[in-house]
Amino acid sequence: MSHIPLTALVTGASRGIGAEIARQLAARGVTVALHYGANADLARAVCDSLSGQGHTLHQAMLESPEAVDTLWASVLRAHPRVDILVNNAGLFRDHPPLRTTPADWLAAWQLTLSANLIAPAQLSQHAATAMAQQAPRNDQFGRGRLVQISSRGAFRGEPDSPAYGASKAGLNAMSQSLAKALAPAGIYAYCLAPGWVGTDMARGHIDGPGGAEILAQHPLGRITRPDELAAAAVWCALDAPAAMTGSILDVNGASYLRT
């Protein structure tokens, strides 16, 4: 590896999965640029908890294309290079097709696709363009790595939030397309498809009236822990073989199996 430490941009790093990914990357010696949306205090607390030095905070509302471009420029001002991009940030809005007004339906689709698919696409292109100009770290790591956090909903469907399922299916297809396009440049693309993960956002559902049904989907008897999904993401970011570029890895505790 180069003597310059690896640097990773992790979106949605102020809590939950993104915060755990940032912690595990930092524990491996990676310098982390943490993106957050609205909660600066929470993001600062995560940043302060990271091992190592040089970590930075960057605010942006990812549903705005202009804000995404500004985010990338901010990261490049703070760090000499970006070796890893983890597109973790995303949003979920219920909009059942037969119980949603046309105006709310359209708004849900526009917001969800902007944040969950268009923003990751923008950042992936920014990162790939910069990575292609960097010297390779080594033959194993290449010039850089793109890691997308998708969802089992891309395969099983999301009946109450079809825009979410569609956005994650698009993320899968984008990752595979980028893997083919970028492999000759030594840039590798990986995608993770989790199910329910034990974040604060999920606990309301697990503790609610539908919690027993959710748990019944999981042979493990529990949902995935954030540290488990983060470990898989960090493995893709640092350790996965180049030959696995284009892979979509299920991390859902066998709650949904696809062929």
PABA-729658 format. One line per field, with one value per residue (C-alpha): residue in three letters; y negated, x, z. Coordinates in nm, 4 decimals, always signed. Example, Ala and Ser with C-alpha at 12.3 -4.5 7.8 and 13.67 -1.06 7.14 Angstrom:
// residues 2
r = c(ALA  SER)
y = c(+0.4500  +0.1060)
x = c(+1.2300  +1.3670)
z = c(+0.7800  +0.7140)
This chain:
// residues 259
r = c(MET  SER  HIS  ILE  PRO  LEU  THR  ALA  LEU  VAL  THR  GLY  ALA  SER  ARG  GLY  ILE  GLY  ALA  GLU  ILE  ALA  ARG  GLN  LEU  ALA  ALA  ARG  GLY  VAL  THR  VAL  ALA  LEU  HIS  TYR  GLY  ALA  ASN  ALA  ASP  LEU  ALA  ARG  ALA  VAL  CYS  ASP  SER  LEU  SER  GLY  GLN  GLY  HIS  THR  LEU  HIS  GLN  ALA  MET  LEU  GLU  SER  PRO  GLU  ALA  VAL  ASP  THR  LEU  TRP  ALA  SER  VAL  LEU  ARG  ALA  HIS  PRO  ARG  VAL  ASP  ILE  LEU  VAL  ASN  ASN  ALA  GLY  LEU  PHE  ARG  ASP  HIS  PRO  PRO  LEU  ARG  THR  THR  PRO  ALA  ASP  TRP  LEU  ALA  ALA  TRP  GLN  LEU  THR  LEU  SER  ALA  ASN  LEU  ILE  ALA  PRO  ALA  GLN  LEU  SER  GLN  HIS  ALA  ALA  THR  ALA  MET  ALA  GLN  GLN  ALA  PRO  ARG  ASN  ASP  GLN  PHE  GLY  ARG  GLY  ARG  LEU  VAL  GLN  ILE  SER  SER  ARG  GLY  ALA  PHE  ARG  GLY  GLU  PRO  ASP  SER  PRO  ALA  TYR  GLY  ALA  SER  LYS  ALA  GLY  LEU  ASN  ALA  MET  SER  GLN  SER  LEU  ALA  LYS  ALA  LEU  ALA  PRO  ALA  GLY  ILE  TYR  ALA  TYR  CYS  LEU  ALA  PRO  GLY  TRP  VAL  GLY  THR  ASP  MET  ALA  ARG  GLY  HIS  ILE  ASP  GLY  PRO  GLY  GLY  ALA  GLU  ILE  LEU  ALA  GLN  HIS  PRO  LEU  GLY  ARG  ILE  THR  ARG  PRO  ASP  GLU  LEU  ALA  ALA  ALA  ALA  VAL  TRP  CYS  ALA  LEU  ASP  ALA  PRO  ALA  ALA  MET  THR  GLY  SER  ILE  LEU  ASP  VAL  ASN  GLY  ALA  SER  TYR  LEU  ARG  THR)
y = c(+0.0000  -0.3623  -0.5388  -0.7795  -0.6418  -0.5180  -0.7657  -0.6730  -0.8823  -0.7257  -0.8784  -0.8720  -0.8289  -1.0110  -0.7045  -0.3417  -0.1454  -0.4369  -0.5225  -0.1611  -0.1430  -0.4595  -0.3140  +0.0130  -0.1596  -0.3902  -0.0911  +0.0485  -0.2726  -0.4399  -0.8161  -0.8794  -1.1677  -1.1402  -1.2736  -1.3696  -1.5262  -1.7301  -1.6286  -1.7932  -1.7100  -1.3400  -1.3396  -1.5187  -1.2605  -0.9785  -1.1580  -1.2153  -0.8461  -0.7270  -0.5918  -0.7650  -1.1209  -1.3334  -1.2430  -1.5172  -1.6059  -1.7106  -1.8158  -1.7742  -1.6955  -1.4272  -1.4772  -1.7944  -1.7303  -2.0633  -1.9662  -1.6353  -1.8166  -2.0544  -1.7582  -1.6005  -1.9284  -1.9669  -1.6186  -1.6855  -2.0094  -1.8165  -1.5072  -1.4534  -1.1519  -0.9304  -0.5569  -0.4230  -0.5449  -0.3858  -0.4970  -0.4096  -0.7000  -0.6390  -0.7112  -0.5093  -0.6595  -0.4614  -0.5253  -0.2276  -0.2512  -0.2238  -0.4503  -0.7389  -1.0456  -1.1012  -1.4082  -1.2258  -0.9255  -1.1398  -1.3245  -0.9968  -0.8687  -1.1902  -1.2192  -0.8509  -0.8185  -1.1461  -1.0420  -0.6657  -0.6379  -0.9660  -1.0889  -0.7593  -0.7724  -1.1263  -1.0395  -0.7177  -0.9043  -1.1757  -0.9117  -0.6933  -0.9905  -1.0916  -0.7339  -0.6723  -0.9474  -0.8009  -0.5605  -0.2082  -0.1165  +0.2323  +0.5077  +0.6387  +0.3107  +0.1320  -0.2405  -0.2550  -0.0832  -0.1693  -0.0030  -0.0465  +0.0427  +0.1812  +0.3934  +0.7282  +0.5133  +0.4813  +0.8534  +0.9315  +0.6065  +0.3334  +0.3221  +0.0203  -0.1627  -0.0620  -0.3590  -0.2274  +0.1170  -0.0380  -0.2680  +0.0244  +0.2355  -0.0564  -0.0708  +0.2980  +0.2505  -0.0621  +0.1194  +0.4047  +0.1648  -0.0302  +0.2912  +0.3713  +0.0170  -0.0507  +0.2798  +0.1958  -0.1147  +0.0880  -0.0420  +0.2250  +0.2113  +0.4115  +0.4057  +0.5345  +0.6270  +0.6343  +0.6990  +0.5635  +0.4213  +0.3351  -0.0425  -0.2999  -0.3372  +0.0359  +0.0715  -0.1044  +0.1625  +0.4547  +0.3340  +0.2565  +0.4751  +0.6205  +0.7127  +1.0802  +1.1180  +0.9531  +1.1781  +1.4861  +1.4193  +1.4678  +1.8208  +1.6706  +1.5590  +1.1987  +0.9317  +0.8385  +0.6301  +0.3062  +0.4324  +0.7415  +0.5413  +0.2952  +0.5809  +0.6987  +0.3464  +0.2960  +0.6322  +0.5198  +0.1844  +0.3299  +0.7042  +0.8460  +0.9901  +0.7863  +1.0851  +1.0265  +0.6872  +0.6705  +0.8917  +0.8278  +0.9880  +1.0835  +0.9933  +1.0693  +1.3719  +1.5999  +1.4009  +1.3840  +1.6280  +1.5625  +1.7812)
x = c(+0.0000  +0.1002  +0.2310  -0.0649  -0.3472  -0.6585  -0.9460  -1.3139  -1.6266  -1.9212  -2.2638  -2.5256  -2.2539  -2.4168  -2.6016  -2.6899  -2.5174  -2.3143  -2.1754  -2.0719  -1.9072  -1.7125  -1.6002  -1.4849  -1.3007  -1.1261  -1.0298  -0.8549  -0.6527  -0.8689  -0.9259  -1.2998  -1.4930  -1.8312  -2.1369  -2.4478  -2.7772  -2.9274  -2.7941  -2.4547  -2.4276  -2.4831  -2.2327  -1.9741  -2.0178  -1.9535  -1.6529  -1.5084  -1.5511  -1.3366  -0.9894  -0.7076  -0.6865  -0.7804  -1.1492  -1.3772  -1.7463  -1.9422  -2.3077  -2.5400  -2.9043  -2.8587  -3.1933  -3.0414  -2.8029  -2.6318  -2.5710  -2.4180  -2.1699  -2.0888  -2.0369  -1.7829  -1.5943  -1.5866  -1.4383  -1.1678  -1.0712  -1.0211  -0.8411  -0.5692  -0.7476  -1.0508  -0.9897  -1.3262  -1.6828  -1.9572  -2.3025  -2.4975  -2.7411  -3.0983  -3.4570  -3.7774  -4.1240  -4.4466  -4.6683  -4.9035  -5.0271  -5.3987  -5.3916  -5.1774  -5.2933  -5.1375  -4.9532  -4.8092  -4.7247  -4.5228  -4.3531  -4.2516  -4.0990  -3.9117  -3.7719  -3.6782  -3.5091  -3.3223  -3.1766  -3.1394  -3.0277  -2.9394  -2.7171  -2.5214  -2.4856  -2.3455  -2.1008  -1.9969  -1.9093  -1.7242  -1.5293  -1.4546  -1.3296  -1.0944  -0.9842  -0.8979  -0.6354  -0.4759  -0.1838  -0.2960  -0.2497  -0.1429  -0.2679  -0.5105  -0.6732  -0.6532  -0.7159  -1.0330  -1.3510  -1.7205  -1.9531  -2.3288  -2.5741  -2.8807  -3.1640  -3.3342  -3.6335  -3.4783  -3.5543  -3.8558  -4.0451  -4.1658  -4.5465  -4.5912  -4.2852  -4.2388  -4.0118  -3.7713  -3.7597  -3.7127  -3.4354  -3.2448  -3.2923  -3.1481  -2.8558  -2.7839  -2.7900  -2.5760  -2.3147  -2.2916  -2.2686  -1.9942  -1.8086  -1.7898  -1.7044  -1.4422  -1.2586  -1.0083  -0.9138  -0.8585  -1.1718  -1.3907  -1.7617  -1.9469  -2.3048  -2.4646  -2.8321  -2.9393  -3.2824  -3.3922  -3.1012  -3.1181  -3.0937  -3.2976  -3.5176  -3.5945  -3.6674  -4.0016  -4.1136  -3.9661  -4.1288  -4.4578  -4.7554  -4.5775  -4.2623  -4.3454  -4.4094  -4.0754  -3.8861  -4.0605  -3.8887  -3.5468  -3.4153  -3.1574  -3.4388  -3.3192  -3.2527  -2.9054  -2.6911  -2.5394  -2.1883  -2.2502  -2.3535  -2.0692  -1.8192  -1.9365  -1.9134  -1.5634  -1.4559  -1.5721  -1.4002  -1.0658  -1.0331  -1.2632  -1.0812  -1.0803  -1.2410  -1.5554  -1.6191  -1.9822  -2.1024  -2.4247  -2.3901  -2.6957  -2.6602  -3.0070  -2.9775  -3.1416  -3.4645  -3.4852  -3.3101  -3.2831  -3.1711)
z = c(+0.0000  -0.0478  +0.2635  +0.2338  +0.4526  +0.2784  +0.2830  +0.2672  +0.2186  +0.4032  +0.3462  +0.6194  +0.8817  +1.1736  +1.3048  +1.2526  +0.9796  +0.8467  +1.1888  +1.2449  +0.9019  +0.9848  +1.3193  +1.1675  +0.8832  +1.1286  +1.3424  +1.0345  +0.9959  +0.7316  +0.7424  +0.7152  +0.5639  +0.7332  +0.5533  +0.7470  +0.6559  +0.9395  +1.2812  +1.3205  +1.6921  +1.6313  +1.3457  +1.5588  +1.8344  +1.5871  +1.4420  +1.7893  +1.8712  +1.5792  +1.6379  +1.4542  +1.3282  +1.0288  +1.0108  +0.8770  +0.8693  +0.5598  +0.5508  +0.2515  +0.1788  -0.0824  -0.2545  -0.4043  -0.6969  -0.6315  -0.2689  -0.3799  -0.6034  -0.3187  -0.0851  -0.3188  -0.3567  +0.0219  +0.0647  -0.1928  -0.0190  +0.3050  +0.1734  -0.0904  -0.2394  -0.1869  -0.2111  -0.0942  -0.1402  +0.0693  -0.0455  +0.2672  +0.3090  +0.2059  +0.2989  +0.3212  +0.2812  +0.2878  -0.0165  -0.0697  -0.4285  -0.3492  -0.0433  -0.1693  -0.3609  -0.7050  -0.5799  -0.2778  -0.4947  -0.7344  -0.4492  -0.2838  -0.6062  -0.6773  -0.3247  -0.2921  -0.6289  -0.5790  -0.2433  -0.2929  -0.6540  -0.8236  -0.5380  -0.5221  -0.8997  -0.8818  -0.6058  -0.7783  -1.0953  -0.9051  -0.7136  -1.0141  -1.2153  -0.9349  -0.8652  -1.2290  -1.2032  -0.8898  -0.8788  -0.7832  -0.4189  -0.5298  -0.7598  -0.4974  -0.3964  -0.7292  -0.7610  -0.5566  -0.4438  -0.4596  -0.2064  -0.2362  +0.0433  -0.1311  +0.0127  -0.0166  -0.1147  -0.4592  -0.5096  -0.2921  -0.3538  -0.1170  -0.1479  +0.0796  -0.0561  -0.4196  -0.4899  -0.2264  -0.3869  -0.7295  -0.6074  -0.4592  -0.7719  -0.9655  -0.7230  -0.7877  -1.1643  -1.1397  -0.9309  -1.1792  -1.4735  -1.2997  -1.2218  -1.5932  -1.6951  -1.4285  -1.3908  -1.6675  -1.4667  -1.1492  -0.9748  -0.8151  -0.7308  -0.4668  -0.3425  -0.0200  +0.0075  +0.3730  +0.5161  +0.8510  +1.0500  +1.4197  +1.3959  +1.5848  +1.2775  +1.2717  +1.6417  +1.6119  +1.3664  +1.5613  +1.8835  +1.7075  +1.6174  +1.3130  +1.5018  +1.5448  +1.1721  +1.0912  +1.3318  +1.1917  +0.8575  +1.0192  +1.0859  +1.3224  +1.5505  +1.5280  +1.2692  +1.1445  +1.3780  +1.2422  +1.3207  +1.1056  +0.8017  +0.8634  +0.8782  +0.5356  +0.3945  +0.5335  +0.3929  +0.0491  +0.0929  +0.1995  +0.1566  -0.1117  -0.4128  -0.7295  -0.9018  -0.6933  -0.8525  -0.9625  -0.6771  -0.4877  -0.1438  +0.0625  +0.4307  +0.5581  +0.7879  +0.5296  +0.5625  +0.1844  -0.0472  -0.4204  -0.7075)
